[in-house]
Amino acid sequence: MIFLVHKVGKADSLIGYGIIEEFVEKEELPEDERRVCEEMGWRGVIVFNELYKIDPPVPVKDTILSAVEVKGKYLHGYPLTDEQAESILRAVKAKASLKEARCFTYSS
């Protein structure tokens, strides 16, 4: 599972989350997608099985993530336990609605 965080106003906020189907290394991608990965410095793409939009976005400070020492861009790749992920989802569901989004590929 990956949580998507973006600055909304002045606050980092959860804007969505996705369930990962697979990660595809750039060497295994078609030429056009591989070229984009190389231009952007990405190692490959993440294919989501499920993707949800959080509406309205929920500020990170309103979740257990407010207690972690990292903030902003340093949340990228921050490991969460299953219990932490479940706690974040509970907080999100209490403050916002989840809308299934069209699944897409995210480059990493």
N, C-alpha and C positions, 0 to 999 in steps of 0.2 A: 504494500500500500504506500502511496505517495500523497502527501498533503501539498497543495499548491498555495503558496503565500505570495501576496503582492501588496505593495504599499497603496493603501486607500486613504486619501487625505494625508494625514501625518502619521498614521498608524499602520504597521504591518498587520495584514489581515488574511485569514483563511478564505480563499475564494473558490476552492474546490478540492476534490481528492479523487484518486483513481486507483483501481485494482490492476496490477501489472499482469499482462499475459506473457510477455517475453521481452528480452533485450536482444537486439540484433546488432552484432558488431559491424562497424562500417565496411569491413572487407567483404561482408556477405551481402551488401546492399547493391541495387542496380547503380550503374555509373553515375546518373544524375544525382541520386540521393547521397552517394558516397562523396561526390564533389562538394555538395553543400556541407556535409559533416567536416570535411577537410578545411573548407573555407572558414567555418565557425569554430574549429578546434574541438569538435565533438568526437567521442569515441564510438558512437553508434546511436541507435534510436530505441526508445521505450515504446512498446506497443501496449496500449491499455485494453483490458477486457471490459472494464466498466469505468465510466467517468461521470462524476457528479459535480454540478455547480452549486455553490453555497450562496443562497440569496436571502437576505443581504449578507455581504461578507461579515465574518466574525473576527473582531480584533484578537490577535494572538494573546494580548494581555488578559483576555477573558477566558483563557484556557490554562491548563497546567503548564503550558510552554512559558508562561510568565515567570515560572520558578527556575527555569534553566538559565545557565550563565551566558549562553550565546544569544545574540540578537541579530536581526537583519540578515545580511547575506551569509552570515556564519551559521544560520539554521540549515543551509543547503547541505544535505547529506547527514544531518544530525540523526543518530540512531534512536529509535523509540522502541520501548517494550510493547508487547501486545496490550498490556494494561493501560499504558499511556495513550496508545492509539484509541482504545475504546473510550477512555475518559475524554479525549478531544472530541470524538464523534458524539458522545452524550451532550457535551457543552454546545456543540454546533447544532444538534437537533433541538435543543431547548431554546435556542435563540434565532434559528433561521430554518428555511426549508431547503430540501435537497431536490435538485432537478436533474434527472438523467440527461447527460449531454451526449452529443454525437461522439463516438469513440474516434480517436485520432492517434497519430504517432507523434511522440515528443522526442526531440533529439537531446542527447546528453553528451 
